């Protein structure tokens, strides 16, 4: 019974943000590193909401300027599978070993590396 009440409160908060929030407004949640973002209406879809995941560092601030935007349960599952893939962890461990001074800074590569 309590869970149903909590779900209704969450739904009401989300509805209020969607109706009254400013475009691109970013709201903190009670879960550190999880934010809600109001996405503006486009030609193809109405205004909507997304979750932004951006872990909080030791200083209490988000680790990145922009986090990962997730707009559906399907996207969440896809990211979850990627994050849980042991090959991704193995490659990241190797990169950290090669560049320990830059842990967390983003770089892009021109080539595709098979992992």
N, CA, C and O atoms as a GROMACS GRO file, in nm:
protein
  460
    1UNK      N    1   0.083  -0.119   0.000
    1UNK     CA    2   0.000   0.000   0.000
    1UNK      C    3   0.088   0.126   0.000
    1UNK      O    4   0.060   0.221  -0.073
    2UNK      N    5   0.192   0.126   0.081
    2UNK     CA    6   0.281   0.242   0.090
    2UNK      C    7   0.347   0.270  -0.045
    2UNK      O    8   0.360   0.386  -0.085
    3UNK      N    9   0.390   0.164  -0.116
    3UNK     CA   10   0.455   0.182  -0.246
    3UNK      C   11   0.363   0.252  -0.344
    3UNK      O   12   0.408   0.337  -0.421
    4UNK      N   13   0.236   0.219  -0.343
    4UNK     CA   14   0.138   0.281  -0.431
    4UNK      C   15   0.130   0.432  -0.403
    4UNK      O   16   0.121   0.512  -0.496
    5UNK      N   17   0.133   0.468  -0.276
    5UNK     CA   18   0.129   0.610  -0.237
    5UNK      C   19   0.254   0.683  -0.288
    5UNK      O   20   0.245   0.795  -0.339
    6UNK      N   21   0.370   0.621  -0.273
    6UNK     CA   22   0.495   0.681  -0.319
    6UNK      C   23   0.492   0.698  -0.471
    6UNK      O   24   0.533   0.802  -0.522
    7UNK      N   25   0.444   0.596  -0.543
    7UNK     CA   26   0.436   0.604  -0.688
    7UNK      C   27   0.345   0.718  -0.732
    7UNK      O   28   0.374   0.787  -0.829
    8UNK      N   29   0.235   0.738  -0.660
    8UNK     CA   30   0.144   0.849  -0.693
    8UNK      C   31   0.211   0.984  -0.669
    8UNK      O   32   0.193   1.076  -0.748
    9UNK      N   33   0.288   0.996  -0.560
    9UNK     CA   34   0.359   1.121  -0.532
    9UNK      C   35   0.463   1.150  -0.641
    9UNK      O   36   0.477   1.264  -0.685
   10UNK      N   37   0.534   1.048  -0.683
   10UNK     CA   38   0.633   1.065  -0.790
   10UNK      C   39   0.564   1.109  -0.918
   10UNK      O   40   0.609   1.202  -0.985
   11UNK      N   41   0.454   1.042  -0.953
   11UNK     CA   42   0.381   1.078  -1.074
   11UNK      C   43   0.333   1.222  -1.070
   11UNK      O   44   0.340   1.293  -1.170
   12UNK      N   45   0.285   1.266  -0.955
   12UNK     CA   46   0.238   1.404  -0.941
   12UNK      C   47   0.354   1.503  -0.956
   12UNK      O   48   0.339   1.607  -1.021
   13UNK      N   49   0.468   1.472  -0.896
   13UNK     CA   50   0.586   1.559  -0.909
   13UNK      C   51   0.630   1.569  -1.055
   13UNK      O   52   0.665   1.677  -1.103
   14UNK      N   53   0.630   1.456  -1.124
   14UNK     CA   54   0.669   1.455  -1.266
   14UNK      C   55   0.571   1.535  -1.351
   14UNK      O   56   0.611   1.611  -1.438
   15UNK      N   57   0.443   1.517  -1.324
   15UNK     CA   58   0.339   1.591  -1.398
   15UNK      C   59   0.356   1.742  -1.375
   15UNK      O   60   0.342   1.821  -1.468
   16UNK      N   61   0.384   1.781  -1.251
   16UNK     CA   62   0.401   1.923  -1.219
   16UNK      C   63   0.523   1.981  -1.292
   16UNK      O   64   0.516   2.092  -1.345
   17UNK      N   65   0.634   1.906  -1.295
   17UNK     CA   66   0.753   1.952  -1.368
   17UNK      C   67   0.723   1.965  -1.517
   17UNK      O   68   0.764   2.062  -1.579
   18UNK      N   69   0.652   1.869  -1.574
   18UNK     CA   70   0.620   1.873  -1.716
   18UNK      C   71   0.531   1.992  -1.749
   18UNK      O   72   0.551   2.058  -1.852
   19UNK      N   73   0.434   2.022  -1.663
   19UNK     CA   74   0.339   2.130  -1.690
   19UNK      C   75   0.393   2.268  -1.654
   19UNK      O   76   0.365   2.365  -1.725
   20UNK      N   77   0.469   2.278  -1.548
   20UNK     CA   78   0.509   2.409  -1.496
   20UNK      C   79   0.658   2.440  -1.514
   20UNK      O   80   0.698   2.556  -1.501
   21UNK      N   81   0.739   2.340  -1.542
   21UNK     CA   82   0.884   2.360  -1.553
   21UNK      C   83   0.923   2.434  -1.679
   21UNK      O   84   0.851   2.432  -1.779
   22UNK      N   85   1.036   2.499  -1.674
   22UNK     CA   86   1.093   2.567  -1.791
   22UNK      C   87   1.162   2.464  -1.880
   22UNK      O   88   1.207   2.360  -1.832
   23UNK      N   89   1.171   2.492  -2.010
   23UNK     CA   90   1.245   2.406  -2.100
   23UNK      C   91   1.388   2.391  -2.051
   23UNK      O   92   1.452   2.489  -2.013
   24UNK      N   93   1.438   2.269  -2.050
   24UNK     CA   94   1.572   2.232  -2.007
   24UNK      C   95   1.594   2.249  -1.856
   24UNK      O   96   1.707   2.242  -1.809
   25UNK      N   97   1.486   2.272  -1.781
   25UNK     CA   98   1.500   2.282  -1.636
   25UNK      C   99   1.550   2.149  -1.582
   25UNK      O  100   1.502   2.042  -1.621
   26UNK      N  101   1.646   2.157  -1.493
   26UNK     CA  102   1.709   2.037  -1.434
   26UNK      C  103   1.680   2.038  -1.286
   26UNK      O  104   1.715   2.132  -1.214
   27UNK      N  105   1.615   1.931  -1.238
   27UNK     CA  106   1.575   1.921  -1.098
   27UNK      C  107   1.656   1.812  -1.030
   27UNK      O  108   1.675   1.703  -1.085
   28UNK      N  109   1.704   1.841  -0.909
   28UNK     CA  110   1.768   1.740  -0.827
   28UNK      C  111   1.663   1.640  -0.781
   28UNK      O  112   1.544   1.672  -0.775
   29UNK      N  113   1.705   1.520  -0.750
   29UNK     CA  114   1.617   1.422  -0.688
   29UNK      C  115   1.679   1.382  -0.554
   29UNK      O  116   1.787   1.430  -0.518
   30UNK      N  117   1.613   1.296  -0.483
   30UNK     CA  118   1.667   1.249  -0.355
   30UNK      C  119   1.775   1.143  -0.374
   30UNK      O  120   1.837   1.099  -0.277
   31UNK      N  121   1.798   1.102  -0.498
   31UNK     CA  122   1.904   1.006  -0.528
   31UNK      C  123   2.023   1.085  -0.583
   31UNK      O  124   2.013   1.142  -0.692
   32UNK      N  125   2.134   1.090  -0.511
   32UNK     CA  126   2.250   1.165  -0.560
   32UNK      C  127   2.294   1.115  -0.698
   32UNK      O  128   2.312   0.995  -0.719
   33UNK      N  129   2.312   1.208  -0.791
   33UNK     CA  130   2.355   1.174  -0.925
   33UNK      C  131   2.242   1.149  -1.023
   33UNK      O  132   2.266   1.124  -1.141
   34UNK      N  133   2.118   1.155  -0.974
   34UNK     CA  134   2.001   1.137  -1.061
   34UNK      C  135   1.924   1.268  -1.066
   34UNK      O  136   1.884   1.320  -0.962
   35UNK      N  137   1.905   1.320  -1.186
   35UNK     CA  138   1.838   1.448  -1.206
   35UNK      C  139   1.722   1.427  -1.304
   35UNK      O  140   1.725   1.335  -1.385
   36UNK      N  141   1.622   1.512  -1.295
   36UNK     CA  142   1.512   1.513  -1.391
   36UNK      C  143   1.529   1.636  -1.480
   36UNK      O  144   1.564   1.744  -1.431
   37UNK      N  145   1.504   1.621  -1.608
   37UNK     CA  146   1.520   1.730  -1.704
   37UNK      C  147   1.392   1.741  -1.786
   37UNK      O  148   1.342   1.641  -1.839
   38UNK      N  149   1.340   1.864  -1.796
   38UNK     CA  150   1.225   1.887  -1.884
   38UNK      C  151   1.277   1.917  -2.023
   38UNK      O  152   1.349   2.015  -2.044
   39UNK      N  153   1.240   1.833  -2.118
   39UNK     CA  154   1.281   1.851  -2.256
   39UNK      C  155   1.175   1.932  -2.330
   39UNK      O  156   1.055   1.906  -2.313
   40UNK      N  157   1.216   2.028  -2.409
   40UNK     CA  158   1.118   2.112  -2.479
   40UNK      C  159   1.044   2.037  -2.588
   40UNK      O  160   1.090   1.934  -2.638
   41UNK      N  161   0.931   2.090  -2.625
   41UNK     CA  162   0.852   2.038  -2.737
   41UNK      C  163   0.933   2.060  -2.865
   41UNK      O  164   1.003   2.160  -2.879
   42UNK      N  165   0.922   1.965  -2.957
   42UNK     CA  166   0.983   1.980  -3.089
   42UNK      C  167   0.871   1.969  -3.193
   42UNK      O  168   0.755   1.951  -3.158
   43UNK      N  169   0.908   1.979  -3.318
   43UNK     CA  170   0.807   1.964  -3.423
   43UNK      C  171   0.746   1.824  -3.422
   43UNK      O  172   0.630   1.806  -3.461
   44UNK      N  173   0.823   1.727  -3.378
   44UNK     CA  174   0.780   1.587  -3.387
   44UNK      C  175   0.726   1.527  -3.258
   44UNK      O  176   0.666   1.420  -3.261
   45UNK      N  177   0.745   1.594  -3.144
   45UNK     CA  178   0.697   1.536  -3.018
   45UNK      C  179   0.664   1.647  -2.918
   45UNK      O  180   0.719   1.757  -2.926
   46UNK      N  181   0.575   1.617  -2.826
   46UNK     CA  182   0.541   1.714  -2.722
   46UNK      C  183   0.654   1.724  -2.619
   46UNK      O  184   0.747   1.642  -2.621
   47UNK      N  185   0.646   1.821  -2.532
   47UNK     CA  186   0.742   1.833  -2.422
   47UNK      C  187   0.744   1.701  -2.346
   47UNK      O  188   0.641   1.634  -2.334
   48UNK      N  189   0.861   1.664  -2.294
   48UNK     CA  190   0.872   1.538  -2.223
   48UNK      C  191   0.975   1.550  -2.111
   48UNK      O  192   1.034   1.656  -2.090
   49UNK      N  193   0.995   1.441  -2.042
   49UNK     CA  194   1.092   1.438  -1.932
   49UNK      C  195   1.197   1.332  -1.960
   49UNK      O  196   1.172   1.235  -2.031
   50UNK      N  197   1.314   1.352  -1.903
   50UNK     CA  198   1.421   1.254  -1.913
   50UNK      C  199   1.490   1.246  -1.778
   50UNK      O  200   1.479   1.337  -1.695
   51UNK      N  201   1.561   1.138  -1.758
   51UNK     CA  202   1.648   1.124  -1.640
   51UNK      C  203   1.789   1.155  -1.688
   51UNK      O  204   1.831   1.108  -1.794
   52UNK      N  205   1.862   1.232  -1.611
   52UNK     CA  206   2.004   1.254  -1.638
   52UNK      C  207   2.081   1.186  -1.527
   52UNK      O  208   2.058   1.212  -1.409
   53UNK      N  209   2.173   1.099  -1.565
   53UNK     CA  210   2.260   1.031  -1.469
   53UNK      C  211   2.396   1.097  -1.475
   53UNK      O  212   2.459   1.101  -1.581
   54UNK      N  213   2.443   1.148  -1.362
   54UNK     CA  214   2.572   1.215  -1.355
   54UNK      C  215   2.623   1.198  -1.213
   54UNK      O  216   2.588   1.275  -1.124
   55UNK      N  217   2.706   1.096  -1.190
   55UNK     CA  218   2.752   1.068  -1.054
   55UNK      C  219   2.812   1.190  -0.986
   55UNK      O  220   2.871   1.278  -1.049
   56UNK      N  221   2.795   1.193  -0.855
   56UNK     CA  222   2.845   1.302  -0.773
   56UNK      C  223   2.985   1.268  -0.722
   56UNK      O  224   3.009   1.158  -0.672
   57UNK      N  225   3.077   1.363  -0.735
   57UNK     CA  226   3.213   1.342  -0.689
   57UNK      C  227   3.228   1.367  -0.540
   57UNK      O  228   3.131   1.401  -0.472
   58UNK      N  229   3.348   1.349  -0.490
   58UNK     CA  230   3.376   1.369  -0.348
   58UNK      C  231   3.350   1.512  -0.303
   58UNK      O  232   3.325   1.537  -0.185
   59UNK      N  233   3.356   1.607  -0.398
   59UNK     CA  234   3.331   1.747  -0.364
   59UNK      C  235   3.183   1.782  -0.362
   59UNK      O  236   3.146   1.897  -0.335
   60UNK      N  237   3.097   1.682  -0.390
   60UNK     CA  238   2.952   1.706  -0.387
   60UNK      C  239   2.895   1.759  -0.516
   60UNK      O  240   2.775   1.786  -0.524
   61UNK      N  241   2.978   1.774  -0.618
   61UNK     CA  242   2.934   1.824  -0.748
   61UNK      C  243   2.931   1.711  -0.851
   61UNK      O  244   3.002   1.612  -0.835
   62UNK      N  245   2.848   1.726  -0.956
   62UNK     CA  246   2.848   1.624  -1.061
   62UNK      C  247   2.986   1.609  -1.124
   62UNK      O  248   3.060   1.706  -1.137
   63UNK      N  249   3.020   1.486  -1.162
   63UNK     CA  250   3.152   1.459  -1.220
   63UNK      C  251   3.169   1.518  -1.359
   63UNK      O  252   3.280   1.556  -1.397
   64UNK      N  253   3.061   1.527  -1.436
   64UNK     CA  254   3.068   1.577  -1.572
   64UNK      C  255   2.979   1.700  -1.587
   64UNK      O  256   2.886   1.721  -1.508
   65UNK      N  257   3.009   1.780  -1.688
   65UNK     CA  258   2.923   1.896  -1.716
   65UNK      C  259   2.784   1.851  -1.757
   65UNK      O  260   2.684   1.906  -1.711
   66UNK      N  261   2.778   1.750  -1.842
   66UNK     CA  262   2.652   1.689  -1.885
   66UNK      C  263   2.659   1.541  -1.853
   66UNK      O  264   2.761   1.476  -1.874
   67UNK      N  265   2.550   1.488  -1.802
   67UNK     CA  266   2.544   1.346  -1.774
   67UNK      C  267   2.486   1.269  -1.891
   67UNK      O  268   2.476   1.321  -2.002
   68UNK      N  269   2.448   1.146  -1.865
   68UNK     CA  270   2.385   1.061  -1.965
   68UNK      C  271   2.235   1.082  -1.956
   68UNK      O  272   2.175   1.059  -1.851
   69UNK      N  273   2.174   1.125  -2.067
   69UNK     CA  274   2.028   1.146  -2.072
   69UNK      C  275   1.961   1.015  -2.110
   69UNK      O  276   2.000   0.951  -2.208
   70UNK      N  277   1.861   0.977  -2.034
   70UNK     CA  278   1.786   0.855  -2.061
   70UNK      C  279   1.639   0.893  -2.072
   70UNK      O  280   1.581   0.951  -1.980
   71UNK      N  281   1.580   0.858  -2.187
   71UNK     CA  282   1.443   0.902  -2.215
   71UNK      C  283   1.341   0.789  -2.211
   71UNK      O  284   1.221   0.815  -2.225
   72UNK      N  285   1.385   0.665  -2.192
   72UNK     CA  286   1.289   0.555  -2.188
   72UNK      C  287   1.346   0.437  -2.110
   72UNK      O  288   1.467   0.427  -2.088
   73UNK      N  289   1.258   0.349  -2.070
   73UNK     CA  290   1.301   0.227  -2.003
   73UNK      C  291   1.390   0.142  -2.092
   73UNK      O  292   1.482   0.076  -2.044
   74UNK      N  293   1.362   0.142  -2.220
   74UNK     CA  294   1.443   0.067  -2.316
   74UNK      C  295   1.586   0.120  -2.321
   74UNK      O  296   1.681   0.042  -2.324
   75UNK      N  297   1.602   0.252  -2.321
   75UNK     CA  298   1.736   0.311  -2.318
   75UNK      C  299   1.807   0.275  -2.189
   75UNK      O  300   1.926   0.243  -2.190
   76UNK      N  301   1.736   0.280  -2.077
   76UNK     CA  302   1.796   0.245  -1.947
   76UNK      C  303   1.850   0.102  -1.950
   76UNK      O  304   1.962   0.078  -1.906
   77UNK      N  305   1.772   0.009  -2.002
   77UNK     CA  306   1.817  -0.130  -2.011
   77UNK      C  307   1.939  -0.143  -2.101
   77UNK      O  308   2.032  -0.219  -2.070
   78UNK      N  309   1.940  -0.071  -2.212
   78UNK     CA  310   2.054  -0.077  -2.304
   78UNK      C  311   2.181  -0.025  -2.238
   78UNK      O  312   2.287  -0.087  -2.250
   79UNK      N  313   2.172   0.088  -2.167
   79UNK     CA  314   2.288   0.141  -2.096
   79UNK      C  315   2.331   0.047  -1.984
   79UNK      O  316   2.450   0.026  -1.963
   80UNK      N  317   2.234  -0.009  -1.913
   80UNK     CA  318   2.265  -0.102  -1.805
   80UNK      C  319   2.345  -0.220  -1.858
   80UNK      O  320   2.443  -0.262  -1.796
   81UNK      N  321   2.304  -0.275  -1.973
   81UNK     CA  322   2.378  -0.388  -2.032
   81UNK      C  323   2.521  -0.347  -2.068
   81UNK      O  324   2.615  -0.422  -2.045
   82UNK      N  325   2.536  -0.227  -2.124
   82UNK     CA  326   2.671  -0.180  -2.158
   82UNK      C  327   2.758  -0.162  -2.033
   82UNK      O  328   2.872  -0.207  -2.030
   83UNK      N  329   2.703  -0.096  -1.932
   83UNK     CA  330   2.781  -0.071  -1.810
   83UNK      C  331   2.818  -0.200  -1.739
   83UNK      O  332   2.923  -0.207  -1.674
   84UNK      N  333   2.735  -0.302  -1.749
   84UNK     CA  334   2.761  -0.429  -1.681
   84UNK      C  335   2.846  -0.525  -1.764
   84UNK      O  336   2.883  -0.632  -1.715
   85UNK      N  337   2.877  -0.491  -1.887
   85UNK     CA  338   2.956  -0.577  -1.973
   85UNK      C  339   3.099  -0.584  -1.920
   85UNK      O  340   3.165  -0.480  -1.909
   86UNK      N  341   3.150  -0.703  -1.887
   86UNK     CA  342   3.284  -0.714  -1.831
   86UNK      C  343   3.394  -0.665  -1.926
   86UNK      O  344   3.500  -0.621  -1.881
   87UNK      N  345   3.370  -0.672  -2.057
   87UNK     CA  346   3.470  -0.623  -2.152
   87UNK      C  347   3.486  -0.472  -2.140
   87UNK      O  348   3.597  -0.420  -2.153
   88UNK      N  349   3.376  -0.400  -2.114
   88UNK     CA  350   3.385  -0.255  -2.096
   88UNK      C  351   3.470  -0.224  -1.974
   88UNK      O  352   3.555  -0.136  -1.978
   89UNK      N  353   3.448  -0.296  -1.865
   89UNK     CA  354   3.528  -0.276  -1.743
   89UNK      C  355   3.674  -0.309  -1.766
   89UNK      O  356   3.763  -0.238  -1.718
   90UNK      N  357   3.701  -0.416  -1.840
   90UNK     CA  358   3.839  -0.455  -1.866
   90UNK      C  359   3.912  -0.349  -1.948
   90UNK      O  360   4.027  -0.315  -1.919
   91UNK      N  361   3.844  -0.296  -2.050
   91UNK     CA  362   3.907  -0.191  -2.132
   91UNK      C  363   3.929  -0.066  -2.048
   91UNK      O  364   4.035  -0.004  -2.058
   92UNK      N  365   3.831  -0.027  -1.964
   92UNK     CA  366   3.847   0.092  -1.882
   92UNK      C  367   3.960   0.075  -1.782
   92UNK      O  368   4.036   0.170  -1.758
   93UNK      N  369   3.974  -0.043  -1.723
   93UNK     CA  370   4.085  -0.069  -1.631
   93UNK      C  371   4.219  -0.052  -1.702
   93UNK      O  372   4.312   0.006  -1.646
   94UNK      N  373   4.228  -0.102  -1.825
   94UNK     CA  374   4.352  -0.088  -1.902
   94UNK      C  375   4.381   0.058  -1.935
   94UNK      O  376   4.496   0.102  -1.927
   95UNK      N  377   4.278   0.133  -1.971
   95UNK     CA  378   4.297   0.275  -2.000
   95UNK      C  379   4.341   0.349  -1.874
   95UNK      O  380   4.431   0.432  -1.878
   96UNK      N  381   4.277   0.319  -1.761
   96UNK     CA  382   4.318   0.382  -1.634
   96UNK      C  383   4.463   0.351  -1.600
   96UNK      O  384   4.535   0.437  -1.550
   97UNK      N  385   4.505   0.227  -1.627
   97UNK     CA  386   4.644   0.191  -1.600
   97UNK      C  387   4.741   0.268  -1.689
   97UNK      O  388   4.850   0.304  -1.645
   98UNK      N  389   4.702   0.294  -1.814
   98UNK     CA  390   4.788   0.368  -1.906
   98UNK      C  391   4.793   0.516  -1.874
   98UNK      O  392   4.897   0.580  -1.892
   99UNK      N  393   4.681   0.572  -1.826
   99UNK     CA  394   4.670   0.716  -1.803
   99UNK      C  395   4.612   0.745  -1.664
   99UNK      O  396   4.503   0.801  -1.656
  100UNK      N  397   4.678   0.708  -1.558
  100UNK     CA  398   4.620   0.727  -1.424
  100UNK      C  399   4.596   0.873  -1.389
  100UNK      O  400   4.510   0.903  -1.306
  101UNK      N  401   4.670   0.964  -1.450
  101UNK     CA  402   4.656   1.107  -1.417
  101UNK      C  403   4.531   1.170  -1.477
  101UNK      O  404   4.492   1.279  -1.435
  102UNK      N  405   4.469   1.106  -1.572
  102UNK     CA  406   4.352   1.167  -1.636
  102UNK      C  407   4.222   1.091  -1.612
  102UNK      O  408   4.128   1.105  -1.690
  103UNK      N  409   4.215   1.016  -1.510
  103UNK     CA  410   4.092   0.940  -1.481
  103UNK      C  411   3.973   1.034  -1.487
  103UNK      O  412   3.968   1.136  -1.417
  104UNK      N  413   3.877   0.999  -1.572
  104UNK     CA  414   3.755   1.077  -1.582
  104UNK      C  415   3.751   1.178  -1.693
  104UNK      O  416   3.643   1.227  -1.727
  105UNK      N  417   3.867   1.213  -1.755
  105UNK     CA  418   3.858   1.310  -1.864
  105UNK      C  419   3.822   1.238  -1.992
  105UNK      O  420   3.875   1.131  -2.021
  106UNK      N  421   3.732   1.297  -2.069
  106UNK     CA  422   3.682   1.232  -2.190
  106UNK      C  423   3.769   1.259  -2.311
  106UNK      O  424   3.808   1.373  -2.335
  107UNK      N  425   3.800   1.156  -2.387
  107UNK     CA  426   3.874   1.168  -2.512
  107UNK      C  427   3.798   1.088  -2.616
  107UNK      O  428   3.725   0.995  -2.582
  108UNK      N  429   3.815   1.124  -2.743
  108UNK     CA  430   3.752   1.047  -2.850
  108UNK      C  431   3.860   0.988  -2.939
  108UNK      O  432   3.970   1.044  -2.951
  109UNK      N  433   3.830   0.877  -3.000
  109UNK     CA  434   3.925   0.811  -3.090
  109UNK      C  435   3.869   0.812  -3.231
  109UNK      O  436   3.747   0.809  -3.251
  110UNK      N  437   3.960   0.815  -3.329
  110UNK     CA  438   3.917   0.812  -3.469
  110UNK      C  439   3.896   0.670  -3.518
  110UNK      O  440   3.821   0.648  -3.613
  111UNK      N  441   3.962   0.575  -3.456
  111UNK     CA  442   3.954   0.435  -3.499
  111UNK      C  443   3.859   0.357  -3.410
  111UNK      O  444   3.833   0.395  -3.296
  112UNK      N  445   3.808   0.249  -3.462
  112UNK     CA  446   3.725   0.157  -3.386
  112UNK      C  447   3.816   0.048  -3.333
  112UNK      O  448   3.895  -0.010  -3.408
  113UNK      N  449   3.806   0.021  -3.204
  113UNK     CA  450   3.888  -0.083  -3.141
  113UNK      C  451   3.800  -0.202  -3.108
  113UNK      O  452   3.698  -0.186  -3.040
  114UNK      N  453   3.837  -0.318  -3.156
  114UNK     CA  454   3.759  -0.437  -3.125
  114UNK      C  455   3.787  -0.478  -2.982
  114UNK      O  456   3.902  -0.488  -2.940
  115UNK      N  457   3.680  -0.501  -2.906
  115UNK     CA  458   3.697  -0.541  -2.766
  115UNK      C  459   3.622  -0.671  -2.738
  115UNK      O  460   3.625  -0.721  -2.625
   0.00000   0.00000   0.00000
